[in-house]
Amino acid sequence: MKIAYVHSGKFPSNTPSMTFILFNAIGLSQSFEKVFLMVKNNLLKTTEEILTDEYGIKLPTNIIVERIRILFNIKSSAIYYFLAYKKLKKIIPSDGLNAVITRNIKFLPWLIRLKKKYGVKIYFESHDLYSRKLLPDSGESKITLNSKLEMKYIPLLDGVFCLQETQLRLYKELFKEYDKFYLARTGINKVIKVDFNGRKNLTYIGSFDEHKGIGLLIEVFSEIECPHKLLLIGGKTQKEIDAVKKIISKYSVEDKIFVTGWISKNEIQKYLASTIIGIVPLEPTFFNTYLTSPLKIFDYFSYGIPILASDLPTIRELILENEMGTFYEPSNKEDMKRKLIGMLNDLKSLEKMSMNIYKYAEKMTWANRAQIIFSVIREK
């Protein structure tokens, strides 16, 4: 079977989504005969140069990256979707494409046209839930264009891939007459075995958005005695990085915290190999509670890193308490502090957690995810 995956994100870019789709494509290439990956062109370098310099990877030969260029750097996604639609109109009949997956809700109207014209199977990979505004406990009420698109087009699809059980249950609550929701969790590229004894850093990876809980983490770290440095790896923009450095300065911990900025996958691996505890300090927003599937957790898994995380349903789906990590009450500074100190004072338990994570991680690869997707498409 042959498949296309369409994403409107810029290639390359300082976003977790681009990392996700690249490693997802590698996984798909192990199950599918051919994988077309469509992205928005963002650099004059060759695809091979970008993959090497920015992501430290080489794609298998059965992955074809279609870089769609938007003239004059126009930001409108509508133009991108039109151009992606035109490319698919050529690829579907010429290459015998079996299915198309998109993670962009606004591309669904275009894909439904292709489904009607060519009979190709169409799937949506959900990284949000726009219609959550219709749920009584979402705390939101405004119905957006994305909400309307979701309600209109999801019932017409061959399936929806969800990253989390919590998200899947919400979809089923909203779409009671539609039953084509499938769980396909985020994956791990490689499991890297590292000796636990040499680890010396606490690490956070990702964006520095306010709901990520970085401010609370910095405050807690400023109040504990810790022989290790705290690494903050990421920050999509200089504005994000400057805001975090301002918080660090406020608590006078410049000598204890190192901010790397957004770095390549190769550089991240070096820091992960030296990490003793990975932190997931998410604030209890609706998205974090019911929808998110943090890539950072899978990065930690790949290096057998015990995790300290805020206690949210989405995170509990992924981490077994006391076997793979420890939870603290979300937004509770004192509880985070107490749990972090407890972990740092029990190295034997941390090493045991690390071994447990390594065993678990072997089952969580992108290749395993691709097998789930392949099975769904083949059977429907």
C-alpha positions in Angstrom: 0.0 0.0 0.0 1.0 3.6 -0.6 0.2 6.6 1.6 0.5 10.4 1.7 0.8 12.5 4.9 0.0 16.2 4.6 1.1 18.8 7.1 1.0 22.6 6.6 4.0 23.2 8.9 7.1 24.8 7.6 10.1 22.6 6.8 12.4 23.1 8.6 11.0 24.9 11.7 11.5 25.1 15.5 8.3 23.1 16.3 7.7 19.7 17.8 5.2 19.0 14.9 8.0 18.8 12.3 10.0 16.3 14.5 6.8 14.3 14.9 6.0 14.0 11.2 9.5 13.1 10.1 9.9 10.2 12.5 6.3 9.2 11.9 7.1 9.0 8.2 10.2 6.9 8.9 7.9 4.5 10.9 5.3 4.5 8.0 8.0 3.6 5.5 8.6 0.3 7.3 5.0 -0.8 6.7 4.0 1.0 3.5 5.5 0.5 0.1 5.8 4.3 -0.5 5.2 7.4 1.7 4.6 10.9 0.3 5.3 13.5 2.9 4.0 17.0 2.0 5.3 20.1 3.8 5.6 23.8 3.3 9.0 24.7 1.9 10.9 27.1 4.3 14.6 27.0 3.2 16.7 26.9 0.0 18.8 24.0 1.2 18.3 20.6 -0.3 16.0 18.2 1.6 19.0 16.0 2.4 21.0 19.0 3.8 18.0 20.0 6.0 17.5 16.5 7.3 21.2 16.2 8.2 21.8 19.7 9.6 18.5 20.3 11.4 17.3 16.8 12.4 20.3 14.5 12.2 18.5 11.9 10.1 18.5 10.3 6.7 15.1 9.2 5.3 14.6 5.8 3.7 14.4 5.8 -0.1 10.7 5.0 -0.2 9.8 8.4 1.4 9.2 11.2 -1.1 9.3 14.6 0.5 7.1 17.1 -1.5 8.2 20.6 -0.5 5.5 23.0 -1.6 6.7 26.5 -2.1 4.5 29.5 -1.5 5.6 32.4 -3.6 6.4 35.8 -2.0 6.2 34.0 1.4 2.5 34.5 1.7 1.3 33.2 5.0 -2.2 32.0 4.0 -2.6 28.3 4.5 -5.4 28.2 1.9 -2.8 28.6 -0.9 -0.8 25.7 0.5 -3.9 23.5 0.7 -4.8 24.3 -2.9 -1.3 23.4 -4.1 -1.2 20.2 -2.0 -4.6 19.2 -3.4 -3.3 19.7 -7.0 -0.2 17.5 -6.2 -2.4 14.8 -4.8 -4.6 14.9 -7.9 -1.6 13.8 -9.9 -0.1 11.4 -7.3 -3.3 9.5 -6.5 -4.0 8.1 -10.0 -0.3 7.9 -11.2 1.1 6.1 -8.1 -2.0 4.2 -7.0 -2.2 6.0 -3.7 -4.4 4.1 -1.2 -4.8 6.6 1.6 -4.1 10.2 2.7 -3.6 11.3 6.3 -3.7 15.0 7.3 -3.3 16.6 10.7 -4.8 19.9 9.4 -8.5 20.3 9.9 -8.8 23.0 7.2 -7.5 20.5 4.6 -10.4 18.1 5.1 -12.8 19.8 2.6 -10.1 19.3 -0.2 -9.5 15.7 0.8 -13.2 14.9 0.7 -13.2 16.1 -2.9 -10.4 13.6 -3.6 -12.3 10.8 -1.8 -15.4 11.4 -4.0 -13.4 11.6 -7.2 -10.8 8.8 -6.8 -12.2 6.6 -3.9 -9.0 7.2 -1.9 -9.3 6.6 1.8 -9.0 9.8 3.9 -7.9 9.9 7.6 -7.5 12.7 10.1 -4.7 12.6 12.7 -6.0 14.7 15.5 -3.6 16.8 17.6 -6.4 18.9 19.1 -10.2 18.7 19.6 -11.8 21.9 18.3 -15.3 20.7 19.1 -14.4 20.4 22.8 -16.1 23.8 23.1 -19.4 21.9 22.9 -18.5 19.9 26.0 -19.9 21.4 29.3 -16.6 21.1 31.2 -14.3 22.6 28.6 -14.5 26.1 30.0 -14.9 27.4 26.4 -18.0 28.4 24.5 -17.1 30.1 21.2 -17.6 27.9 18.2 -14.8 28.5 15.7 -14.4 27.7 12.0 -12.3 24.6 13.0 -15.1 23.4 15.2 -17.6 23.6 12.4 -15.2 21.8 10.0 -14.6 19.1 12.5 -18.4 18.5 13.1 -19.1 18.6 9.3 -16.3 16.5 7.9 -15.2 13.9 10.5 -18.4 11.8 9.9 -17.4 11.6 6.2 -13.9 10.2 6.9 -12.6 6.7 6.8 -11.1 7.2 10.3 -9.6 9.4 12.9 -6.3 8.6 14.6 -6.0 9.8 18.2 -2.8 10.1 20.2 -4.5 9.5 23.6 -7.3 7.5 25.1 -8.6 10.6 26.9 -8.9 12.4 23.5 -10.6 9.4 21.9 -13.2 9.2 24.7 -14.1 12.8 24.2 -14.5 12.3 20.4 -16.8 9.4 21.0 -18.9 11.6 23.4 -19.2 14.2 20.7 -19.7 12.0 17.7 -22.1 9.3 19.0 -23.1 8.1 15.5 -19.5 7.7 14.3 -17.3 4.9 15.5 -14.1 5.1 13.4 -11.7 6.4 16.1 -8.4 4.6 16.5 -5.6 4.9 19.1 -2.2 5.5 17.6 0.2 6.8 20.2 3.3 9.0 19.5 6.4 6.9 19.0 10.1 6.5 19.8 12.7 6.5 17.1 15.4 4.5 18.8 16.1 3.2 22.3 19.5 4.3 23.4 21.1 2.4 26.3 23.2 4.6 28.6 24.9 3.8 31.9 22.8 5.3 34.7 25.8 6.1 36.9 27.2 9.0 34.9 24.0 11.0 34.7 24.1 14.5 36.2 21.4 16.8 34.8 17.7 17.5 35.3 16.1 18.2 31.9 13.1 19.9 30.4 12.6 19.7 26.6 10.1 21.7 24.5 8.6 25.1 24.0 8.5 27.7 26.8 4.8 28.6 26.5 3.3 29.7 29.8 1.0 26.6 30.1 4.1 24.4 30.0 4.9 25.3 33.7 8.5 26.5 33.2 8.1 29.3 35.7 7.0 27.0 38.5 9.9 24.6 37.7 12.5 27.4 37.9 11.0 28.7 41.2 11.2 25.2 42.7 14.7 24.6 41.5 15.8 27.9 43.1 14.6 26.7 46.5 16.2 23.3 46.7 19.8 22.1 47.3 20.7 20.1 44.2 24.1 18.9 43.0 22.8 18.8 39.4 22.2 21.5 36.8 18.8 22.1 35.3 18.8 22.0 31.4 16.0 23.9 29.6 16.2 22.6 26.1 14.0 24.5 23.6 12.1 27.7 23.1 10.6 28.2 19.7 11.5 31.9 19.5 13.9 34.3 21.0 11.0 36.0 22.7 10.2 32.8 24.6 13.9 32.3 25.5 14.2 35.9 26.8 11.1 35.5 28.9 12.5 32.4 30.6 15.9 34.0 31.1 14.1 36.9 32.9 12.5 34.4 35.3 15.9 32.8 35.9 17.4 36.2 36.7 14.5 37.0 39.0 15.4 33.9 41.2 19.2 34.5 40.8 19.9 31.0 39.6 21.8 31.8 36.4 24.7 29.5 37.6 22.3 26.5 38.2 20.2 26.6 35.0 21.4 26.3 31.4 19.1 27.4 28.5 20.2 25.9 25.2 17.6 27.4 22.9 16.2 25.3 20.0 18.9 22.8 19.0 19.3 19.9 16.6 18.3 16.4 17.4 21.9 15.3 17.5 22.7 17.9 20.2 19.6 17.0 22.2 20.8 13.4 22.3 24.0 14.4 24.0 22.0 16.1 26.8 19.5 13.3 27.2 22.4 10.8 27.7 23.4 12.8 30.7 19.9 13.3 32.2 19.0 11.7 35.5 15.4 13.1 35.7 13.2 14.4 32.9 10.5 17.0 33.9 7.0 17.4 32.5 5.6 20.4 34.5 2.4 21.0 32.5 -0.3 23.3 33.9 -3.8 21.8 34.2 -5.4 23.4 31.1 -8.1 21.6 29.1 -5.6 20.8 26.4 -3.0 19.4 28.8 -5.5 17.5 30.8 -7.3 15.7 27.9 -5.5 16.1 24.6 -1.7 16.5 24.8 0.8 13.7 24.0 4.1 15.4 24.9 7.0 14.5 22.7 9.4 15.1 25.6 8.1 12.0 27.4 9.0 9.9 24.4 12.4 11.5 24.3 12.9 10.6 28.0 11.7 7.1 27.3 14.2 6.6 24.6 17.1 7.1 27.1 15.5 5.4 30.0 15.0 8.6 32.0 12.8 8.6 35.1 10.1 11.3 34.9 8.7 13.9 37.3 5.3 15.0 35.9 2.2 16.9 36.9 -0.6 14.5 37.6 -2.9 14.8 34.6 -4.9 12.0 32.9 -3.0 12.4 29.6 0.3 11.9 31.4 -0.9 9.0 33.6 -1.8 7.2 30.4 1.9 7.1 29.5 3.8 6.8 32.9 3.3 4.1 35.5 3.7 5.7 38.9 6.7 4.6 41.0 7.7 2.3 38.2 8.6 4.9 35.6 8.3 8.2 37.4 6.6 10.3 40.1 3.6 12.6 39.9 2.9 15.9 41.8 -0.2 17.9 42.1 -0.4 20.3 39.1 0.6 23.9 39.9 1.5 22.9 43.5 4.9 24.2 44.1 5.4 22.5 47.5 4.3 19.1 46.2 6.6 19.4 43.2 9.5 20.4 45.5 8.8 17.5 47.8 8.5 14.9 45.0 11.7 16.2 43.3 13.7 16.0 46.5 12.4 12.5 47.2 13.5 11.3 43.7 17.0 12.9 44.1 17.5 11.2 47.5 16.7 7.7 46.2 19.1 6.9 43.4 18.4 3.2 43.7 14.8 3.7 42.8 15.7 6.0 39.9 18.0 3.3 38.5 15.2 0.8 38.8 12.8 3.1 37.0 15.3 3.6 34.3 15.4 -0.2 33.7 11.6 -0.4 33.7 11.4 2.4 31.1 13.8 0.7 28.8 11.6 -2.4 28.7 8.5 -0.3 28.1 10.1 1.8 25.4 10.8 -1.2 23.1 7.1 -1.4 22.5 6.5 2.3 21.8 8.4 2.7 18.5 7.2 4.7 15.5 7.3 1.4 13.6 4.8 -0.1 15.9 2.6 2.9 15.5 2.8 2.5 11.7 1.7 -1.1 12.0 -1.5 0.1 13.8 -2.2 2.6 11.0 -1.4 0.0 8.3 -3.8 -2.5 9.9 -6.7 0.1 10.1 -6.3 1.2 6.5 -6.0 -2.4 5.2 -9.0 -3.7 7.0 -11.4 -0.8 6.2 
